[in-house]
Amino acid sequence: MPAKLHIPTYTNKDFIVMVVSMLPFTVFMGHVLFADRYWQDAANFLSITLVLFSVCGSTFFVYGIVALWLSRRLPHDRQIPKKLAISIGLFLLISVAFLNLLLRLLDSMALFNYSYRIEHFWNLFAALGSLNILLTFVHECIAYFERYRATVIETETLKCEYTRSRLLGLQSQVNPHFLFNNLNTLSSLIQEDNEQAEAYLDELSKVYRYLLRHNDAQLVTLDTELRYLQSYVYLLQQRHGAGLQLHLSVNEAQKALQIPPLTLQMIVEDCMAHNSLSKSAPLVISIKSDEAHWLEVRNNAQPRVGQEPETSGDSLENIISKIHLLCREEVAIRTGPTERIIYIPLIAYMEEVAA
């Protein structure tokens, strides 16, 4: 299947702006260059207009390329005045070159019996220069509005993902099944070992304290998340014993970086939902960091035989969407026959989006 032609655009309204601006300018140019001959019959009018509009449209495309180049070099809103000044200067220079080249070609080729006159150049340059200045400001306003609208949409999307994340995280903590399992385990420990029961109750309180304290947070430090994860996995290990193992190897310097709360818990839940675990064949989850601000979560693959996963893939989808919105990085997942690896970007300090 042939690849689609991609024409770079500065805004989504480039085509509309080009037609609305270049078509009247083309008619004005035809009148300046050919006077009454331009209007003498429909065939002459259409042929001249088509040729001039094609040339003007191509020049508009060149203006767009220059605008895109400047936008990449001066991407910040505080640089808009500088970008406007440079744009107008470059566009006027391009207009000079464009009009000179066009008029000289029309004259040398005697196209439509045109004869070059210097006043034609100055009249057209005054009109095109004024149009360039106007369109530069119009385009920048459109681009600014589109950036603002995209920011609003992303903010609303992030709020939705954030809310869904809270619901997914809280669901596993406060649903009756989870609470019943923990109370049942605690009851058994009280009868068997009071000290271990006290330790279990302490870790259980840490889990709920974390939820209450960070329920409204979009980001927490990796150190805070890891401490919570250890408490959460401790509760699971009291039920599954040696069937679940957690290994941590995280650089101390990386622990100050940030991560959405409950991210690691959701990954652990997803691992347990899709894999079997037992004392003889434990599910081993390893978490380590690297120097490039990425977190690697690795687990051995032990697919459940003849059983559907206990949960859907909503948790991972939520993590992927939210991290992309927060830092523009993609969560990478590599699945092999014997293991799965999830790479999560760690986020430097950033202000949270108001809920």
N, C-alpha and C positions, 0 to 999 in steps of 0.2 A: 504494500500500500504506500503510495507516494507521500512524503512528508508535506505537511501544510506549510504554506509560506507565512512566515511570521514577520509582520511589519512592526518595528518598534514604535511605540506611542508614548507621548508625555502624559496624556490623560485619556480617560475613556470617551471623551467628547471630541477628540481630535478630528474625526471625519466630519462631524457636524460643523465644527468651527471652520474647517477648511472650505467646505461648500458655501457656508453663509458669508465668509469673508472673501474668498478668492473669486467666486462667481461674479459678484458686483464689480470687483476690481478688474476682472477680465473684460467685462463690458465697457468699463471706463477706459481701459487701455486700448481696446479696439476703436473707440470713438476718438481718442487722442491721436492714434497713429494713422487712421484711415479716414477720419472725418465722415463726409457724406457717403463715401463709397462703402463704408461699413454697414450702412442702413439701406442701401439701394435695392437689395432683394434678399429674400429669406435664405437662399442657398449660400450667398456670399456671407451673410451674417452668421449662419451656423458653422460654416467651415472655418472662418477666422476665429470665432469664439471657441470652437473645439481645440484648435491648435494652441491658442493662447492659454486656455484653461489647463490643458495638459502640461504646458511648461510651468505655469504658476503653481499647479498642484505639486509638481516635482520639486519646485523650490520650497514650497511649504514643508515637504518631507525633509528637506535638508535642514530647515529651521528646527524641525522636531528632533533631529539627530543631535544638533548642537545643544538644544535645550536639555536633552537626556544626559549628554556628557557633562554639562554644567551641574545638573542635578546630582550626579554621582560625585562630582568634585566638591560641591557645596551642599551637603544633604540636610543641614540643620536649619530650623526655622529662623534662628537668629542671623543666618547668613543670607536671608532673602533679599535685603537691600543691595548687598554686594552682587548677588546673582542677577538681579534685575538690571543693574548698571552694566555689568559685563555682557549680558544677553542683548540689551538694546544696542550697545556698541558693535557687537559681532553681527547682529542682524542687519544693521545699517550698512556695514561693509559688504556683507553678502548681497544686499539689495543693489549696491553700486555695481558689483561684479556681474550680477544677474542681468540687470537692465542693459549695461554696456554690451554684454555678450549677445543678448537677445536682439537688440536693435542692429548691431553690426551684422549678425547672421541674416536677419530679414533683409537688410540692405544689400549685402553681398550676393544673396541668392535671388534677390528681386522677388521675394515671395509676396504674393498678392500686390505686386507692383509697388512695394514700399520703398521710399527714399528717406534716408537718415537725416534728421534735423536735431540740433542740439537742444532746442526748446522742448522737444518730445521727452528727452531724457530727464530734464529738470522737472517738468510737470509730473511725470510718472514717479520720479524719485520722491518728490514732495508727498504724493499720495501714498506710495508704498511705505515710505518712512513713517508717516503718521499712522498708517495701518499697523505697521510692525510694533510701534510703541503701545498702541491700544491693545493689540493681541497679546503682547508680552504680559501686560497686567491682567488681562482676562484669563489667559492660560494659567498664570500663577494663582489666581483666585480659585479657579476650578480645581487645580492640583491640591491647593491647601484644603479646600472643602472635602475632596476625596480622601485625603489623609486623615482629616478629622473624623469623617464618617467611618473609615476603616478602624480607627482607634476606638470609636464608640462601640462598633460591632464587636471588636475583639474584647473590649472590657466587659460587655454584656455576656459574651460567650464564656469568658473566664469566670464570671460570677456563677453562671450555670454549672460549669464544670466543677467549680469550687464547692457549690452547694451539693452537687451529686456526689462528690468525693466524701463530704461530711456524712451524707446519708449512708453511703456504702460502708464507710468505716464504722459508724455508730451501729449500723444494722448487725454486724457480727458481734458487737460488744453487749448490746442491751437486749437482743432478742431472747426469748425464754429458753431456747435450746442452749445457747452459750451460758446463760446465767445458771441454768439447772446443772450443766456439766461441772461448772466451777464450784457450786455449792455442794454438789454430790462428792466431788473430789475432796473439798475441805472437810466435809463431814467424816469421810473415811480416814483422813489424816488425823483428825482430832481423836478418833478412837485408837489409832495405831501409834502416833508419834506427835505429841503436843508441840515440840520444838519445830518440827517440820511443818506442822499445821500453821504455826505462827509465822514462819517464813513464807508460806504460801499466801496467807492472808495479807502479808506486807506487800508481796509482788502484785497481788490482785488489786490492792488499794492504789499502787503506783499506776497500774493500767488505767483505772477510772480517773485518777487524779490528772493524768496526762490528757485524757479526753476532755475533762472539764476545763483545764487550763488552756489548751490549745484548740479548742473547738472552733474558735472564731479566727484562727490564724491561717494565713495562706502559705507561710513558710516558717520553718523552724531550722535551727542549726542541725547539722548532721549528728553532732554529739548528743543532742537531746533526743533525736529520733532513734539513735542506736541504743540509748539507755532504755527507752520505752520498749524497743523491740526485744531486748534481753528479758525484760519483765514479761512481755507477752509470750515469748517462746518458752520461758520457764513454766508458765501455766500449762502450755501444750505438752511439755515434756513430762509433767506429772501424770498426764493421761496416757501418753504414748511411750514413755520411758526412753530407752536407747534407740527407739525407732525414728526419732527426730534429732538431728544434730545441727548445731549452728556454729560456724567458724567465722571469726571476725579478724580481719587484718587491714586496719584502716590507719593511714598516716595521721598523726596528731594534728599536723598543720591543716589537713583537709577537713577536720571535724568542725572548724569554724565556718565552713561554707554551708549553704542552705539547701533545703529540700522540702517539698510539700509534705505536711504531716500525714502520717499513716501510709506513706508510699511503700515503705519496706514491709509493713504488716500486710498490705494488699498482695504484695508479691509472694510472701510466705503463704498466705491463704491460697493463692492461685497454684503454687507448687503442690500443696497438700491436696487440693481439689483434683489435680490431674495425675497424681502419682500415688502409688501404694507405698506403705511404709510398715516395717516390722523390725523386731530386734535383730533378726538374721539378715535382713536387707534394709538397712536404715536409709531414710531420705536425708541426704547431706546437703545443707545450704551454706555456701561460702560467700562472704561479702568482703571485698577488698577494694582499695582505692589506688589510683595511679597519680602521676605527677601532672597529668593533663586535666585535672579536675573532673574526672569521670569515676563513677562507682560501678564496679562489676559484681553482679549477683549471679552466682553459678549454682546449679543443682543437677544432681544425677537424674537421668530419665528412667522412671519405673512406671510406665503407663498402667493404669488400672485395667485389668483383664475382665471384659464383659460387663463393665460398669460405666455409667455415664458420669462425667465430672459433677462434683457436688455443687459447683457454682458456675455461672456463665463467665464470659470473658470481659464483663463490664469493668472490672477493676483495672485490668491492664489498659483497656481502651481509655479509661478515665485518666490514668497516669500519663499516657502518651499525649493526649489532648492538652492536659493542663500544663505539662512541662513545655510543650511546644509554644503555648500561649505566653508562658512566663519568660522564656529565655530564647525562643526561636531555635532551639536545638531539638533533634529527634532522638527519641529513645530507640536504641537498636536491640533487636532480639534475634539471636542465632540459635536455631534448634537443630540438634543432631540426633543420631540414633542412641547415643549414650548420655547426653547432657544437654542442658539449655543454659544459655548465657544472656543476661539482660544488662545492657550498658545504659546507665542513667547519668545524665549531666548534672554536676553540682553547680549551684547558682551562687554567684557572689551577691553581696548585700544589695537589695533593691527594695524600694518602697512598695507597700502592698496597695492593691486596688481597693478602693473603698467599697464595702459591701452595701 
